[in-house]
């Protein structure tokens, strides 16, 4: 086996694949690319993915990109433990939940995080408030699922959890910024507003190998933040 993952710190899409690799206990070579140096746009990377985006997985001579495609490939090539369900019915629900998240929550969530991290909240507050309303509505749907089950779909950790978790973590990080305090007032603290989601986050953070998936530049920032 010769798996190589090209990824970027803080990329929620890369994080999905890292979670899958760790859950499947697959050995892999980690190639961390630096966005500030445009390493994902290098000639080498453009040969692997002409779109110049991460994650990119190389498995010997085979290359796959787009995070959901990578997850699907990994599950077919290395099926134990499965992340797309134990039967066709469960697989259908997992894919449906992922598609719902990508269609109804992710665009608004990414608009919010992009605005916060580029200091554009004030100029786009009304638009972002509407986006937070959409995200909150979808979060309540997930909260409802997690109030009944340990994981988003059924009894097992799956690709649905791996897709949604990094985006929620990115949103939490954005909303914790001072400039986003008003936007995040109805979302944070999650322990109060979305207690089942908060417990779910804690479960994932305590999974074996989770520490290796955590964005290193987030950890570096936390180490240097004054107490």
Residue pairs with C-beta under 8 A, 6 or more apart in sequence:
1 26
1 27
1 59
2 29
2 58
2 59
2 60
3 21
3 26
3 27
3 28
3 29
3 57
3 58
3 59
4 28
4 29
4 31
4 57
4 58
4 59
5 14
5 17
5 18
5 21
5 28
5 29
5 30
5 31
5 55
5 56
5 57
5 58
6 31
6 33
6 40
6 45
6 48
6 54
6 55
6 56
6 57
6 58
7 14
7 17
7 18
7 30
7 31
7 32
7 33
7 54
7 55
7 56
8 14
8 32
8 33
8 34
8 35
8 40
8 54
8 55
9 32
9 35
9 215
9 216
9 217
9 218
10 35
10 170
10 215
10 217
10 218
11 54
11 55
12 166
12 167
12 169
12 170
13 53
13 54
13 55
13 67
13 166
14 54
14 55
14 67
15 165
15 166
15 169
15 213
15 215
16 55
16 67
16 68
16 70
16 71
16 159
16 162
16 163
16 166
17 55
17 57
17 67
17 70
17 71
17 74
18 212
18 213
19 161
19 162
19 165
19 166
19 204
19 210
19 213
20 70
20 71
20 74
20 75
20 83
20 159
20 162
21 28
21 74
22 207
22 208
22 209
22 210
22 212
22 213
23 81
23 83
23 157
23 162
23 207
23 209
24 74
24 78
24 80
24 81
24 83
25 209
26 74
26 78
32 216
33 39
33 40
33 45
33 54
39 45
40 52
40 53
40 54
41 52
45 52
45 54
45 56
46 52
48 56
48 58
48 63
48 65
49 56
49 63
49 65
51 65
53 65
54 65
55 65
55 67
55 70
56 63
56 64
56 65
57 63
57 64
57 65
57 70
57 73
57 74
59 73
59 77
64 70
64 73
67 163
68 98
68 159
68 163
71 83
71 84
71 159
71 162
71 163
72 84
72 159
74 83
75 82
75 83
75 84
75 159
81 156
82 156
82 158
83 157
83 158
83 159
83 162
84 91
84 94
84 95
84 158
84 159
85 91
85 92
85 93
85 94
85 153
85 154
85 156
85 158
86 156
90 153
90 154
93 153
93 154
94 153
94 158
94 159
94 160
97 145
97 152
97 153
97 160
98 159
98 160
98 163
98 164
100 138
100 141
101 138
101 160
101 163
101 164
101 167
102 163
104 134
104 138
105 134
105 135
105 138
105 139
105 167
106 167
108 130
108 131
108 132
108 134
108 135
109 131
109 135
109 167
109 170
109 171
110 167
111 127
111 128
111 131
112 128
112 131
112 132
112 135
112 171
112 174
112 175
112 180
112 183
113 170
113 171
113 173
113 174
114 120
115 121
115 124
115 128
116 174
116 175
116 177
116 179
116 180
116 183
117 174
119 179
121 128
121 179
121 180
121 183
122 179
125 182
125 183
128 183
129 183
132 183
132 184
132 186
132 187
135 171
135 187
136 186
136 187
139 168
139 187
139 194
139 197
140 194
142 152
142 164
142 197
143 194
143 195
143 196
143 197
145 152
145 153
146 152
146 196
146 197
146 199
146 200
147 196
149 155
150 200
150 203
151 157
151 158
151 160
151 161
151 200
152 158
152 160
152 161
152 164
152 200
153 160
153 161
157 204
157 207
161 200
161 204
165 200
165 201
165 204
168 197
168 201
169 201
171 187
172 188
172 190
173 218
174 180
175 181
175 183
175 184
175 187
175 188
176 184
176 188
186 193
187 193
187 194
189 198
190 197
190 198
190 201
191 198
204 210
